[in-house]
Amino acid sequence: MKSFEKELRRRIVINSFYAAGMGITVIVAFILKAFVWGRLDTLDSWDIGILAGLLFGSWITAALRIARLRKALKDPETLEALHIAAQDERNRMIALKTGRAAIRLFLLLLALSAVVASLINQTVFLTIAVTLITLLCLYFLLSAYYSRKFNLLGQWRQIV
């Protein structure tokens, strides 16, 4: 249980850095928009709204995660329930299957949007195509890494 508490403390630190990093990124974007690329025209500008939404959304989600983890560290029953939920094989399998289905669906939708964008605008098409290629490369590299790490490929070759 001590290692799980250490893991929760590590998650608190990571979430704190995440919130701070997002805040710094958005502040730098505001500064660049104000002084490098022009000025802040109005507060109802769509890009300012997106930046403000990213900032507050990341801060709120990080704060909620940190509060939940701190509560778990203070309460032994909550800590034990969180530990059991984190170690449950069924929950892990559901998370893996959900992640795999989501990435495959996202790649399919991105490919379809690239086809549609190719008929409308070349710049949009190239942006979507580069994003799709990058995600596919990342997907295949991570698949190869984890296959080698867990030696799944070697076991598969023995079966065949």
DSSP file (Angstrom, degrees, kcal/mol; ACC not computed):
  #  RESIDUE AA STRUCTURE BP1 BP2  ACC     N-H-->O    O-->H-N    N-H-->O    O-->H-N    TCO  KAPPA ALPHA  PHI   PSI    X-CA   Y-CA   Z-CA
    1    1 A M     >        0   0    0      0, 0.0     4,-2.2     0, 0.0     5,-0.2   0.000 360.0 360.0 360.0 -28.3    0.0    0.0    0.0
    2    2 A K  H  >  +     0   0    0      1,-0.2     4,-2.2     2,-0.2     5,-0.1   0.887 360.0  52.0 -63.8 -38.1    3.0    2.3    0.6
    3    3 A S  H  > S+     0   0    0      2,-0.2     4,-2.0     1,-0.2    -1,-0.2   0.865 108.7  50.9 -67.2 -33.8    3.9    2.0   -3.1
    4    4 A F  H  > S+     0   0    0      2,-0.2     4,-2.4     1,-0.2    -2,-0.2   0.893 109.1  50.5 -69.5 -39.0    0.4    3.0   -4.1
    5    5 A E  H  X S+     0   0    0     -4,-2.2     4,-2.2     2,-0.2    -2,-0.2   0.904 110.0  50.6 -62.9 -40.1    0.5    6.0   -1.8
    6    6 A K  H  X S+     0   0    0     -4,-2.2     4,-2.1     1,-0.2    -2,-0.2   0.896 109.1  51.5 -62.8 -40.1    3.8    7.0   -3.4
    7    7 A E  H  X S+     0   0    0     -4,-2.0     4,-2.2     2,-0.2    -2,-0.2   0.897 108.8  50.6 -63.3 -41.3    2.2    6.6   -6.8
    8    8 A L  H  X S+     0   0    0     -4,-2.4     4,-1.9     2,-0.2    -2,-0.2   0.892 109.6  50.3 -65.2 -39.0   -0.7    8.9   -5.8
    9    9 A R  H  X S+     0   0    0     -4,-2.2     4,-2.0     1,-0.2    -1,-0.2   0.886 109.5  51.7 -64.9 -37.6    1.7   11.5   -4.6
   10   10 A R  H  X S+     0   0    0     -4,-2.1     4,-2.5     1,-0.2    -2,-0.2   0.896 108.1  51.5 -64.2 -40.2    3.5   11.3   -7.9
   11   11 A R  H  X S+     0   0    0     -4,-2.2     4,-2.7     2,-0.2    -2,-0.2   0.868 106.9  53.9 -64.2 -36.6    0.2   11.8   -9.7
   12   12 A I  H  X S+     0   0    0     -4,-1.9     4,-2.0     2,-0.2    -2,-0.2   0.925 110.4  46.6 -63.0 -43.9   -0.5   14.9   -7.6
   13   13 A V  H  X S+     0   0    0     -4,-2.0     4,-2.5     2,-0.2    -2,-0.2   0.918 112.5  49.8 -64.3 -43.7    2.9   16.3   -8.6
   14   14 A I  H  X S+     0   0    0     -4,-2.5     4,-2.5     1,-0.2    -2,-0.2   0.917 111.1  48.9 -62.2 -43.7    2.3   15.5  -12.3
   15   15 A N  H  X S+     0   0    0     -4,-2.7     4,-2.4     2,-0.2    -1,-0.2   0.859 109.9  52.4 -65.5 -34.2   -1.1   17.1  -12.2
   16   16 A S  H  X S+     0   0    0     -4,-2.0     4,-2.4     2,-0.2    -2,-0.2   0.927 111.5  45.6 -66.1 -44.1    0.4   20.2  -10.6
   17   17 A F  H  X S+     0   0    0     -4,-2.5     4,-3.1     2,-0.2    -2,-0.2   0.877 111.4  54.0 -64.6 -37.2    3.0   20.5  -13.3
   18   18 A Y  H  X S+     0   0    0     -4,-2.5     4,-2.7     2,-0.2     5,-0.2   0.949 110.7  44.8 -61.3 -49.1    0.3   19.9  -15.9
   19   19 A A  H  X S+     0   0    0     -4,-2.4     4,-2.3     1,-0.2    -2,-0.2   0.915 116.3  46.4 -63.1 -42.8   -1.8   22.7  -14.6
   20   20 A A  H  X S+     0   0    0     -4,-2.4     4,-2.7     2,-0.2    -1,-0.2   0.915 112.7  50.2 -66.0 -42.0    1.2   25.1  -14.3
   21   21 A G  H  X S+     0   0    0     -4,-3.1     4,-2.5     2,-0.2    -2,-0.2   0.911 111.4  47.5 -63.4 -43.1    2.4   24.1  -17.8
   22   22 A M  H  X S+     0   0    0     -4,-2.7     4,-2.5    -5,-0.2     5,-0.2   0.908 112.2  50.9 -64.0 -40.6   -1.0   24.7  -19.4
   23   23 A G  H  X S+     0   0    0     -4,-2.3     4,-2.4    -5,-0.2    -2,-0.2   0.932 111.9  45.9 -62.1 -45.4   -1.2   28.1  -17.5
   24   24 A I  H  X S+     0   0    0     -4,-2.7     4,-2.7     2,-0.2     5,-0.2   0.906 112.3  52.1 -64.0 -41.8    2.2   29.1  -18.7
   25   25 A T  H  X S+     0   0    0     -4,-2.5     4,-2.2     1,-0.2    -2,-0.2   0.923 112.1  44.9 -60.7 -45.0    1.5   28.0  -22.3
   26   26 A V  H  X S+     0   0    0     -4,-2.5     4,-2.5     2,-0.2    -1,-0.2   0.897 112.7  51.1 -68.7 -39.2   -1.8   30.0  -22.4
   27   27 A I  H  X S+     0   0    0     -4,-2.4     4,-2.4    -5,-0.2    -2,-0.2   0.916 110.9  48.8 -63.6 -42.4   -0.1   33.1  -20.9
   28   28 A V  H  X S+     0   0    0     -4,-2.7     4,-2.9     2,-0.2    -2,-0.2   0.897 110.4  51.7 -62.9 -39.7    2.7   32.9  -23.4
   29   29 A A  H  X S+     0   0    0     -4,-2.2     4,-2.5     2,-0.2    -2,-0.2   0.908 109.5  49.6 -63.9 -40.8    0.0   32.6  -26.2
   30   30 A F  H  X S+     0   0    0     -4,-2.5     4,-2.4     2,-0.2    -2,-0.2   0.925 112.4  47.8 -61.2 -44.3   -1.8   35.6  -24.9
   31   31 A I  H  X>S+     0   0    0     -4,-2.4     4,-2.9     2,-0.2     5,-0.6   0.927 112.4  48.5 -64.0 -45.1    1.5   37.6  -24.8
   32   32 A L  I  X>S+     0   0    0     -4,-2.9     5,-2.5     1,-0.2     4,-1.7   0.912 113.2  47.9 -61.1 -42.1    2.4   36.5  -28.3
   33   33 A K  I  <5S+     0   0    0     -4,-2.5    -1,-0.2    -5,-0.2    -2,-0.2   0.895 116.7  43.1 -65.8 -38.7   -1.0   37.4  -29.6
   34   34 A A  I  <5S+     0   0    0     -4,-2.4    -2,-0.2    -5,-0.2    -1,-0.2   0.900 130.7  17.7 -75.7 -41.1   -0.9   40.8  -27.9
   35   35 A F  I  <5S+     0   0    0     -4,-2.9    -3,-0.2    -5,-0.2    -2,-0.2   0.720 130.2  34.5-110.3 -24.3    2.6   41.9  -28.7
   36   36 A V  I  <<S+     0   0    0     -4,-1.7    -3,-0.2    -5,-0.6    -4,-0.1   0.880 125.0  31.1 -98.8 -49.2    4.0   39.8  -31.6
   37   37 A W  S   <S-     0   0    0     -5,-2.5     2,-0.4     1,-0.1    -4,-0.1   0.218 124.0 -78.2 -98.3  15.4    1.0   39.1  -33.9
   38   38 A G        -     0   0    0     -6,-0.3     2,-0.3     2,-0.0    -1,-0.1  -0.986  67.2 -50.5 131.6-138.6   -0.9   42.3  -33.2
   39   39 A R        -     0   0    0     -2,-0.4     2,-1.1    -3,-0.1     3,-0.1  -0.885  53.3 -90.5-136.0 166.6   -3.1   43.2  -30.3
   40   40 A L        -     0   0    0     -2,-0.3     3,-0.1     1,-0.2    -6,-0.1  -0.706  43.9-172.5 -78.8 103.1   -5.9   41.8  -28.4
   41   41 A D        -     0   0    0     -2,-1.1     2,-0.3     1,-0.2    -1,-0.2   0.989  59.0 -16.7 -65.8 -63.4   -8.8   43.2  -30.4
   42   42 A T    >   -     0   0    0     -3,-0.1     3,-1.1     1,-0.0    -1,-0.2  -0.945  57.0-118.6-140.8 160.9  -11.8   42.3  -28.3
   43   43 A L  T 3  S+     0   0    0     -2,-0.3    -2,-0.0     1,-0.2    -1,-0.0   0.610 109.8  64.4 -76.9 -10.0  -12.5   39.9  -25.5
   44   44 A D  T 3  S+     0   0    0      4,-0.1    -1,-0.2     5,-0.0     2,-0.1   0.270  70.8 129.7 -96.4  14.1  -15.0   38.1  -27.6
   45   45 A S    <>  -     0   0    0     -3,-1.1     4,-2.0     1,-0.1     5,-0.2  -0.425  63.5-129.8 -65.1 140.3  -12.5   36.9  -30.2
   46   46 A W  H  > S+     0   0    0      1,-0.2     4,-2.1     2,-0.2     5,-0.1   0.861 104.8  51.3 -65.2 -36.6  -12.8   33.2  -30.8
   47   47 A D  H  > S+     0   0    0      2,-0.2     4,-2.3     1,-0.2    -1,-0.2   0.860 109.2  50.4 -71.9 -33.0   -9.1   32.4  -30.3
   48   48 A I  H  > S+     0   0    0      2,-0.2     4,-2.7     1,-0.2    -1,-0.2   0.892 110.3  51.6 -67.5 -38.1   -9.0   34.2  -27.0
   49   49 A G  H  X S+     0   0    0     -4,-2.0     4,-2.4     2,-0.2    -2,-0.2   0.893 109.6  49.0 -63.3 -40.2  -12.1   32.2  -25.9
   50   50 A I  H  X S+     0   0    0     -4,-2.1     4,-2.6     2,-0.2    -2,-0.2   0.928 112.5  47.9 -65.7 -44.2  -10.4   29.0  -26.9
   51   51 A L  H  X S+     0   0    0     -4,-2.3     4,-2.5     2,-0.2    -2,-0.2   0.927 113.4  47.2 -62.0 -44.7   -7.2   29.9  -24.9
   52   52 A A  H  X S+     0   0    0     -4,-2.7     4,-2.7     1,-0.2     5,-0.3   0.902 112.2  50.6 -64.6 -39.7   -9.3   30.9  -21.9
   53   53 A G  H  X S+     0   0    0     -4,-2.4     4,-2.5    -5,-0.2     5,-0.2   0.902 110.9  48.5 -64.1 -41.0  -11.3   27.7  -22.1
   54   54 A L  H  X S+     0   0    0     -4,-2.6     4,-2.4     2,-0.2     5,-0.3   0.923 113.2  48.4 -62.9 -43.7   -8.1   25.6  -22.3
   55   55 A L  H  X S+     0   0    0     -4,-2.5     4,-2.3     2,-0.2    -2,-0.2   0.967 117.8  37.7 -61.7 -55.0   -6.6   27.4  -19.4
   56   56 A F  H  X S+     0   0    0     -4,-2.7     4,-2.6     1,-0.2     5,-0.2   0.872 116.3  53.3 -69.4 -35.8   -9.6   27.2  -17.1
   57   57 A G  H  X S+     0   0    0     -4,-2.5     4,-2.4    -5,-0.3     5,-0.2   0.918 111.8  44.6 -63.9 -43.1  -10.6   23.7  -18.2
   58   58 A S  H  X S+     0   0    0     -4,-2.4     4,-2.2    -5,-0.2     5,-0.2   0.893 114.8  49.0 -69.7 -38.1   -7.1   22.3  -17.6
   59   59 A W  H  X S+     0   0    0     -4,-2.3     4,-2.6    -5,-0.3    -2,-0.2   0.927 112.9  47.1 -65.4 -43.6   -6.9   24.1  -14.2
   60   60 A I  H  X S+     0   0    0     -4,-2.6     4,-2.5     2,-0.2     5,-0.2   0.937 114.2  45.8 -65.8 -46.3  -10.3   22.8  -13.1
   61   61 A T  H  X S+     0   0    0     -4,-2.4     4,-2.2    -5,-0.2    -1,-0.2   0.910 115.2  47.2 -65.2 -40.1   -9.7   19.2  -14.2
   62   62 A A  H  X S+     0   0    0     -4,-2.2     4,-2.8    -5,-0.2    -1,-0.2   0.918 112.3  50.1 -65.7 -42.0   -6.2   19.2  -12.5
   63   63 A A  H  X S+     0   0    0     -4,-2.6     4,-2.6    -5,-0.2    -2,-0.2   0.901 111.0  48.9 -63.6 -40.6   -7.6   20.7   -9.4
   64   64 A L  H  X S+     0   0    0     -4,-2.5     4,-2.3     2,-0.2    -1,-0.2   0.908 112.7  47.8 -65.9 -41.0  -10.4   18.1   -9.2
   65   65 A R  H  X S+     0   0    0     -4,-2.2     4,-2.4     2,-0.2    -2,-0.2   0.924 113.1  48.1 -64.3 -43.5   -7.9   15.3   -9.7
   66   66 A I  H  X S+     0   0    0     -4,-2.8     4,-2.7     1,-0.2     5,-0.2   0.920 111.9  49.6 -63.6 -43.5   -5.6   16.7   -7.1
   67   67 A A  H  X S+     0   0    0     -4,-2.6     4,-2.2     1,-0.2    -1,-0.2   0.907 111.8  48.8 -62.4 -41.8   -8.4   17.1   -4.6
   68   68 A R  H  X S+     0   0    0     -4,-2.3     4,-1.9     2,-0.2    -1,-0.2   0.907 113.3  46.6 -64.7 -41.4   -9.6   13.6   -5.2
   69   69 A L  H  X S+     0   0    0     -4,-2.4     4,-2.0     2,-0.2    -2,-0.2   0.893 112.0  50.0 -69.8 -39.1   -6.1   12.1   -4.7
   70   70 A R  H  X S+     0   0    0     -4,-2.7     4,-1.5     2,-0.2    -1,-0.2   0.897 109.8  51.6 -64.6 -39.1   -5.5   14.2   -1.6
   71   71 A K  H  X S+     0   0    0     -4,-2.2     4,-1.8    -5,-0.2    -1,-0.2   0.907 109.2  50.7 -62.3 -41.3   -8.8   13.0   -0.1
   72   72 A A  H  < S+     0   0    0     -4,-1.9     7,-0.5     1,-0.2    -1,-0.2   0.868 107.7  52.9 -65.3 -36.2   -7.8    9.4   -0.9
   73   73 A L  H  < S+     0   0    0     -4,-2.0    -1,-0.2     1,-0.2    -2,-0.2   0.815 112.1  45.5 -68.9 -28.8   -4.4    9.9    0.9
   74   74 A K  H  < S+     0   0    0     -4,-1.5    -2,-0.2    -3,-0.2    -1,-0.2   0.787 108.5  59.1 -83.7 -28.7   -6.2   11.2    4.0
   75   75 A D     X  -     0   0    0     -4,-1.8     4,-2.4    -5,-0.1     5,-0.2  -0.899  65.5-159.5-108.5 115.3   -8.9    8.5    4.2
   76   76 A P  H  > S+     0   0    0      0, 0.0     4,-2.4     0, 0.0     5,-0.2   0.851  93.1  52.3 -61.3 -35.5   -7.7    4.9    4.5
   77   77 A E  H  > S+     0   0    0      2,-0.2     4,-2.3     1,-0.2     5,-0.2   0.924 111.8  45.1 -68.2 -42.9  -11.0    3.5    3.3
   78   78 A T  H  > S+     0   0    0      2,-0.2     4,-2.6     1,-0.2    -1,-0.2   0.892 112.6  52.8 -65.3 -39.1  -11.0    5.6    0.2
   79   79 A L  H  X S+     0   0    0     -4,-2.4     4,-2.3    -7,-0.5    -2,-0.2   0.916 110.5  46.6 -62.3 -43.6   -7.4    4.8   -0.4
   80   80 A E  H  X S+     0   0    0     -4,-2.4     4,-2.6     2,-0.2    -2,-0.2   0.901 112.4  49.8 -66.4 -40.5   -8.1    1.1   -0.2
   81   81 A A  H  X S+     0   0    0     -4,-2.3     4,-2.4     2,-0.2    -2,-0.2   0.905 112.5  47.6 -64.8 -40.6  -11.1    1.4   -2.6
   82   82 A L  H  X S+     0   0    0     -4,-2.6     4,-2.2     2,-0.2    -2,-0.2   0.884 111.6  50.9 -66.6 -38.3   -9.0    3.4   -5.1
   83   83 A H  H  X S+     0   0    0     -4,-2.3     4,-1.8     2,-0.2    -2,-0.2   0.917 111.4  47.2 -64.7 -44.2   -6.2    0.8   -4.8
   84   84 A I  H  X S+     0   0    0     -4,-2.6     4,-1.0     1,-0.2    -2,-0.2   0.921 113.0  49.0 -63.7 -43.6   -8.6   -2.1   -5.4
   85   85 A A  H  < S+     0   0    0     -4,-2.4     3,-0.3     1,-0.2    -1,-0.2   0.879 111.9  49.3 -63.6 -37.4  -10.2   -0.3   -8.4
   86   86 A A  H  < S+     0   0    0     -4,-2.2    -1,-0.2     1,-0.2    -2,-0.2   0.818 115.6  42.8 -71.8 -30.1   -6.8    0.5   -9.9
   87   87 A Q  H  < S+     0   0    0     -4,-1.8     2,-0.3    -5,-0.1    -1,-0.2   0.512  83.6 118.4 -94.2  -5.7   -5.6   -3.1   -9.5
   88   88 A D     X  -     0   0    0     -4,-1.0     4,-1.9    -3,-0.3     5,-0.1  -0.455  56.3-150.5 -67.4 124.6   -8.8   -4.7  -10.8
   89   89 A E  H  > S+     0   0    0     -2,-0.3     4,-2.5     1,-0.2     5,-0.2   0.835  95.3  56.6 -66.6 -32.6   -8.1   -6.7  -13.9
   90   90 A R  H  > S+     0   0    0      2,-0.2     4,-2.5     1,-0.2    -1,-0.2   0.932 107.8  47.5 -64.7 -44.7  -11.6   -6.2  -15.3
   91   91 A N  H  > S+     0   0    0      1,-0.2     4,-2.4     2,-0.2    -2,-0.2   0.890 112.3  50.3 -62.6 -39.3  -11.2   -2.4  -15.0
   92   92 A R  H  X S+     0   0    0     -4,-1.9     4,-2.4     2,-0.2    -1,-0.2   0.911 110.8  48.6 -65.0 -42.2   -7.8   -2.6  -16.7
   93   93 A M  H  X S+     0   0    0     -4,-2.5     4,-2.7     2,-0.2     5,-0.2   0.914 111.4  49.8 -64.8 -42.1   -9.2   -4.7  -19.6
   94   94 A I  H  X S+     0   0    0     -4,-2.5     4,-2.6     1,-0.2    -2,-0.2   0.917 111.5  49.1 -62.0 -43.2  -12.1   -2.3  -20.0
   95   95 A A  H  X S+     0   0    0     -4,-2.4     4,-2.5     2,-0.2    -2,-0.2   0.905 112.6  47.7 -63.6 -41.9   -9.7    0.6  -20.2
   96   96 A L  H  X S+     0   0    0     -4,-2.4     4,-2.4     2,-0.2    -2,-0.2   0.927 114.4  45.3 -65.5 -45.1   -7.5   -1.2  -22.7
   97   97 A K  H  X S+     0   0    0     -4,-2.7     4,-2.5     2,-0.2     5,-0.2   0.890 113.8  50.1 -66.9 -38.1  -10.4   -2.1  -24.9
   98   98 A T  H  X S+     0   0    0     -4,-2.6     4,-2.6    -5,-0.2    -2,-0.2   0.931 112.4  47.2 -64.3 -45.7  -11.9    1.3  -24.7
   99   99 A G  H  X S+     0   0    0     -4,-2.5     4,-2.4    -5,-0.2     5,-0.2   0.908 113.1  48.1 -62.2 -43.0   -8.6    3.0  -25.6
  100  100 A R  H  X S+     0   0    0     -4,-2.4     4,-2.1     2,-0.2    -2,-0.2   0.923 113.9  46.2 -65.0 -44.6   -8.0    0.6  -28.5
  101  101 A A  H  X S+     0   0    0     -4,-2.5     4,-2.5     1,-0.2     5,-0.2   0.902 112.8  51.1 -65.1 -39.9  -11.5    1.1  -29.9
  102  102 A A  H  X S+     0   0    0     -4,-2.6     4,-2.6    -5,-0.2    -2,-0.2   0.918 110.8  46.6 -65.2 -43.7  -11.3    4.9  -29.5
  103  103 A I  H  X S+     0   0    0     -4,-2.4     4,-2.4     2,-0.2    -1,-0.2   0.896 113.9  48.5 -68.5 -37.4   -8.0    5.2  -31.3
  104  104 A R  H  X S+     0   0    0     -4,-2.1     4,-2.2    -5,-0.2    -2,-0.2   0.915 113.6  46.6 -67.5 -41.6   -9.2    3.0  -34.1
  105  105 A L  H  X S+     0   0    0     -4,-2.5     4,-2.8     2,-0.2     5,-0.2   0.903 112.3  51.0 -65.0 -40.5  -12.4    5.0  -34.5
  106  106 A F  H  X S+     0   0    0     -4,-2.6     4,-2.5    -5,-0.2    -2,-0.2   0.911 110.3  48.8 -63.5 -42.1  -10.5    8.3  -34.3
  107  107 A L  H  X S+     0   0    0     -4,-2.4     4,-2.3     2,-0.2    -1,-0.2   0.896 112.0  49.5 -64.3 -39.9   -8.1    7.1  -37.1
  108  108 A L  H  X S+     0   0    0     -4,-2.2     4,-2.5     2,-0.2    -2,-0.2   0.940 112.9  45.9 -63.6 -47.3  -11.1    6.0  -39.2
  109  109 A L  H  X S+     0   0    0     -4,-2.8     4,-2.5     1,-0.2    -2,-0.2   0.881 112.4  51.4 -63.9 -37.5  -12.8    9.3  -38.7
  110  110 A L  H  X S+     0   0    0     -4,-2.5     4,-1.8    -5,-0.2    -1,-0.2   0.899 110.3  49.0 -65.7 -40.1   -9.6   11.2  -39.4
  111  111 A A  H  X S+     0   0    0     -4,-2.3     4,-1.9     2,-0.2    -2,-0.2   0.917 112.4  48.0 -65.1 -42.8   -9.1    9.2  -42.7
  112  112 A L  H  X S+     0   0    0     -4,-2.5     4,-2.2     1,-0.2    -2,-0.2   0.898 110.9  50.7 -64.8 -39.5  -12.7    9.9  -43.8
  113  113 A S  H  X S+     0   0    0     -4,-2.5     4,-2.8     1,-0.2    -1,-0.2   0.839 106.9  55.3 -67.8 -30.7  -12.3   13.6  -43.0
  114  114 A A  H  X S+     0   0    0     -4,-1.8     4,-1.9     2,-0.2    -1,-0.2   0.902 107.4  49.5 -66.2 -39.7   -9.1   13.7  -45.0
  115  115 A V  H  X S+     0   0    0     -4,-1.9     4,-0.7     2,-0.2    -2,-0.2   0.938 114.3  44.4 -63.5 -46.2  -11.0   12.3  -48.0
  116  116 A V  H >X S+     0   0    0     -4,-2.2     3,-1.0     1,-0.2     4,-0.6   0.915 112.9  51.6 -65.0 -42.2  -13.7   14.9  -47.6
  117  117 A A  H >X S+     0   0    0     -4,-2.8     4,-2.5     1,-0.3     3,-0.8   0.813  99.2  64.7 -65.7 -29.7  -11.2   17.7  -47.1
  118  118 A S  H 3< S+     0   0    0     -4,-1.9    -1,-0.3     1,-0.3    -2,-0.2   0.791 103.1  49.2 -63.7 -25.3   -9.3   16.7  -50.2
  119  119 A L  H << S+     0   0    0     -3,-1.0    -1,-0.3    -4,-0.7    -2,-0.2   0.652 121.6  33.2 -84.1 -16.4  -12.4   17.7  -52.2
  120  120 A I  H << S+     0   0    0     -3,-0.8     2,-0.4    -4,-0.6    -2,-0.2   0.866 125.8   1.4-106.6 -54.8  -12.7   21.0  -50.5
  121  121 A N     X  -     0   0    0     -4,-2.5     4,-2.1     1,-0.1    -1,-0.3  -0.987  47.0-150.4-148.3 128.7   -9.4   22.6  -49.5
  122  122 A Q  H  > S+     0   0    0     -2,-0.4     4,-2.7     2,-0.2     5,-0.2   0.869  98.9  53.6 -68.6 -37.5   -5.8   21.4  -50.0
  123  123 A T  H  > S+     0   0    0      2,-0.2     4,-2.1     1,-0.2    -1,-0.2   0.922 111.1  45.6 -64.8 -43.8   -4.4   23.1  -46.9
  124  124 A V  H  > S+     0   0    0      2,-0.2     4,-2.5     1,-0.2     5,-0.2   0.913 112.9  51.8 -64.8 -41.7   -7.0   21.4  -44.7
  125  125 A F  H  X S+     0   0    0     -4,-2.1     4,-3.0    -8,-0.4    -2,-0.2   0.936 109.9  47.8 -59.6 -47.4   -6.4   18.1  -46.4
  126  126 A L  H  X S+     0   0    0     -4,-2.7     4,-2.6     2,-0.2     5,-0.2   0.885 111.1  51.5 -63.6 -38.0   -2.6   18.3  -45.9
  127  127 A T  H  X S+     0   0    0     -4,-2.1     4,-2.0     2,-0.2    -1,-0.2   0.940 114.1  42.8 -63.2 -46.8   -3.1   19.3  -42.2
  128  128 A I  H  X S+     0   0    0     -4,-2.5     4,-2.7     2,-0.2    -2,-0.2   0.895 113.9  52.1 -66.7 -39.5   -5.4   16.3  -41.6
  129  129 A A  H  X S+     0   0    0     -4,-3.0     4,-2.7    -5,-0.2     5,-0.2   0.915 110.1  47.6 -64.1 -43.3   -3.1   14.0  -43.6
  130  130 A V  H  X S+     0   0    0     -4,-2.6     4,-2.4     2,-0.2    -1,-0.2   0.907 113.2  49.2 -64.5 -40.7    0.0   15.0  -41.7
  131  131 A T  H  X S+     0   0    0     -4,-2.0     4,-2.5    -5,-0.2    -2,-0.2   0.925 112.4  48.1 -62.5 -44.6   -1.9   14.5  -38.4
  132  132 A L  H  X S+     0   0    0     -4,-2.7     4,-2.5     2,-0.2    -2,-0.2   0.921 112.3  47.9 -62.6 -45.7   -3.2   11.1  -39.5
  133  133 A I  H  X S+     0   0    0     -4,-2.7     4,-2.6     2,-0.2    -1,-0.2   0.905 112.0  50.5 -63.0 -42.0    0.3    9.9  -40.6
  134  134 A T  H  X S+     0   0    0     -4,-2.4     4,-2.5    -5,-0.2    -2,-0.2   0.928 112.0  46.8 -62.5 -45.3    1.8   11.1  -37.3
  135  135 A L  H  X S+     0   0    0     -4,-2.5     4,-2.7     2,-0.2    -2,-0.2   0.900 112.3  50.1 -64.4 -40.4   -0.8    9.3  -35.3
  136  136 A L  H  X S+     0   0    0     -4,-2.5     4,-2.7     2,-0.2     5,-0.2   0.918 111.3  48.5 -64.2 -42.7   -0.4    6.1  -37.4
  137  137 A C  H  X S+     0   0    0     -4,-2.6     4,-2.7     2,-0.2     5,-0.2   0.929 113.3  47.5 -61.3 -45.0    3.4    6.2  -36.9
  138  138 A L  H  X S+     0   0    0     -4,-2.5     4,-2.5     2,-0.2     5,-0.2   0.910 112.1  50.4 -62.2 -42.4    3.0    6.8  -33.2
  139  139 A Y  H  X S+     0   0    0     -4,-2.7     4,-2.3     2,-0.2    -2,-0.2   0.931 114.1  43.6 -61.1 -47.7    0.5    3.9  -33.0
  140  140 A F  H  X S+     0   0    0     -4,-2.7     4,-2.5     2,-0.2    -2,-0.2   0.884 113.6  50.9 -69.2 -37.9    2.7    1.5  -34.9
  141  141 A L  H  X S+     0   0    0     -4,-2.7     4,-2.5    -5,-0.2    -2,-0.2   0.927 113.3  45.0 -64.5 -44.1    5.9    2.5  -33.0
  142  142 A L  H  X S+     0   0    0     -4,-2.5     4,-2.7    -5,-0.2     5,-0.3   0.885 112.2  52.4 -67.5 -37.2    4.1    2.0  -29.6
  143  143 A S  H  X S+     0   0    0     -4,-2.3     4,-2.2    -5,-0.2    -2,-0.2   0.928 111.8  46.1 -62.3 -44.3    2.7   -1.3  -30.8
  144  144 A A  H  X S+     0   0    0     -4,-2.5     4,-2.3     2,-0.2    -2,-0.2   0.908 112.7  50.9 -64.4 -41.5    6.1   -2.5  -31.8
  145  145 A Y  H  X S+     0   0    0     -4,-2.5     4,-2.7     1,-0.2    -2,-0.2   0.950 114.6  41.3 -61.8 -50.2    7.6   -1.3  -28.5
  146  146 A Y  H  X S+     0   0    0     -4,-2.7     4,-2.3     2,-0.2     6,-0.3   0.825 112.3  55.2 -71.9 -29.7    5.0   -3.0  -26.3
  147  147 A S  H  <>S+     0   0    0     -4,-2.2     5,-1.7    -5,-0.3     6,-0.8   0.919 114.1  41.1 -65.1 -41.8    5.1   -6.1  -28.4
  148  148 A R  H  <5S+     0   0    0     -4,-2.3     3,-0.5     3,-0.2    -2,-0.2   0.889 113.9  53.5 -70.8 -39.3    8.8   -6.4  -27.9
  149  149 A K  H  <5S+     0   0    0     -4,-2.7    -2,-0.2     1,-0.2    -1,-0.2   0.915 119.7  32.3 -63.5 -43.3    8.6   -5.4  -24.3
  150  150 A F  T  <5S-     0   0    0     -4,-2.3    -1,-0.2    -5,-0.2    -2,-0.2   0.340 106.3-127.2 -97.9   7.7    6.1   -8.1  -23.4
  151  151 A N  T  >5 +     0   0    0     -3,-0.5     4,-1.6    -4,-0.3    -3,-0.2   0.795  60.4 143.7  55.0  34.8    7.5  -10.5  -26.0
  152  152 A L  H  >< +     0   0    0     -5,-1.7     4,-2.2    -6,-0.3     5,-0.1   0.857  68.4  54.7 -70.7 -34.6    4.1  -11.0  -27.6
  153  153 A L  H  > S+     0   0    0     -6,-0.8     4,-2.2     1,-0.2    -1,-0.2   0.908 106.7  50.6 -66.1 -41.1    5.7  -11.2  -31.1
  154  154 A G  H  > S+     0   0    0     -7,-0.3     4,-1.4     1,-0.2    -1,-0.2   0.886 111.1  48.2 -64.1 -39.3    8.0  -14.0  -30.0
  155  155 A Q  H  X S+     0   0    0     -4,-1.6     4,-1.5     1,-0.2    -1,-0.2   0.881 110.0  52.5 -67.9 -37.4    5.2  -16.0  -28.5
  156  156 A W  H  X S+     0   0    0     -4,-2.2     4,-2.0     1,-0.2    -2,-0.2   0.895 107.0  52.4 -65.3 -39.6    3.1  -15.5  -31.7
  157  157 A R  H  < S+     0   0    0     -4,-2.2    -1,-0.2     1,-0.2    -2,-0.2   0.838 106.3  54.2 -65.8 -32.1    6.0  -16.8  -33.9
  158  158 A Q  H  < S+     0   0    0     -4,-1.4    -1,-0.2     1,-0.2    -2,-0.2   0.856 107.8  50.1 -69.3 -33.6    6.3  -19.9  -31.7
  159  159 A I  H  <        0   0    0     -4,-1.5    -2,-0.2     1,-0.2    -1,-0.2   0.916 360.0 360.0 -69.7 -43.1    2.6  -20.7  -32.2
  160  160 A V     <        0   0    0     -4,-2.0    -1,-0.2    -5,-0.1    -2,-0.2   0.477 360.0 360.0 -75.9 360.0    2.8  -20.3  -36.0
